[in-house]
Amino acid sequence: MKIARSVTFGCLLVVWLLAITGCSKKETRADENKPIDEVKAEALKMNATELNEMVLKYKEALTAKQAELDKIAAKLDNLSVAEVVEVTKKIQPEMEKLAGSIAALKERFQIYFQKLKEKGGDVSGLEI
């Protein structure tokens, strides 16, 4: 009997937690594919706190992408010239995709960053 009650309570708790998180405010994230016009329009409507949050999210995404790029570069460090050429041929599409992703994120980051500066928000430590 105690087990049945515990299982029932556990299930109800899980359902309740899912309902709460499902009904919460939509999570915004750094999106390199969001159209620039949409980013600009969104930034115009945001207050300084919201802009700061977006700048931080884009900075975090950029840091993660840079770490990926650093990992790839680290693979090339201890290779001979011939090996570097061979490996580079294989990973070039991945590096180009990563570079494009970084450029797109930076462009969107700058929009939010500039709007935050315009609204008088604290941008210290947010530069990339």
N, C-alpha and C positions, 0 to 999 in steps of 0.2 A: 504494500500500500504506500509506504514512504517513497519507494522508487518511482511509482506511477505519479505521485504528486510532484516529486523532484523533476521528473522528465517533463511533465505538463508545465510546471513553472518555468523550466529552462526554455521550452519552446515558446511560451508566451513572452518571455524576456527577449528572445531573439527576434520575434515578430515585432515587438514594440520598438526595439532598437532599429530595425530595418525601416519601420514606418517613420521614425523620427529623422533618420539620416536621409531618407528618400524625400522628405518634405522640406528639407533645409534649403537655404539659398543656393542657387546654382554655383558650383565651383568654377571660377575662372582660371584659366591657365595660359601659359605662353603658347601661342599658336602661330607657327611660321607660315601657315597657309591662309591665315585670315587676310582678306583683301585689305590693302592699305587704306582705301576710302572708308571701309568699315572701322578700321582701327582709329583713324582720325576722328570719325563721327563719335565713336565710343569715348575717346579721350576728351572730347569737348564736353561731354555730359558728366564726367567724373569729377569728384571733389579731390582735394589734395591727398587725403588718406587712401582713397581708392586708387589714385594714380601711383602712389608710393607702393602699394601692394602689387600693382601690375609691373612696375619697374623691377621690384624685387624678384618677381616670378620670371621675368625675362632674363634678368641677370643670372638667376639660378640655372635656367635652361642653357644660357650661353656658357656658363662655367662647366656644365655637364658635357656639352658638345666639345669644348676645348679639351677636357680631360680625355674624351674619346680620341681626339686628334693627337694628343700627347702620347697616348698608348700606341697608336699606329707609328708615330715617329720613333718611339722607343724600340720598336721592333727592328728598325733600320740601323740603330746605333752601332751594333757590333758586327755588322756584315761587311764583307768586302765590296768593292765598287761593282763588280759583276753581279754579286748577289743583290745589291741594292737596286740595280737596274731591273733585274728579273722580278724581284718582289714588287717594285713600284709599278711595273706593268700590270701585275695582278690586282693590286689594290687601288689603282688610279680611279676607277669608277666610284669606289667607296669614298675616297678622299674628295673627289669632286662633289659628290652628293653631300658630304659633310660640310664642305666649304660653302656650298649653296645654302645649306640649312643655317649655318652661322651667319651668313650675310643677310638672310631673310629675318632672322631673329634680331640682329643688330638694327636693321631698318625699323622694325616695329618698336624695339626698345627705345630708340631715339625719339620716336613720336611721343610716347608716354613720358619719357624723361624731360623733353622740351616743354611739354604741357605742364608737368609738375613744377618746373622752374618758373614758368609764366604765372602759375597760381601761387607762387611764393613758398612752395614746399621745400623742406630741407633735403637737398640732394647730396650732402656730404657723404662720402663713402659709397655712393651709388654709381659712380662713373665706371665705365668699362674701358 
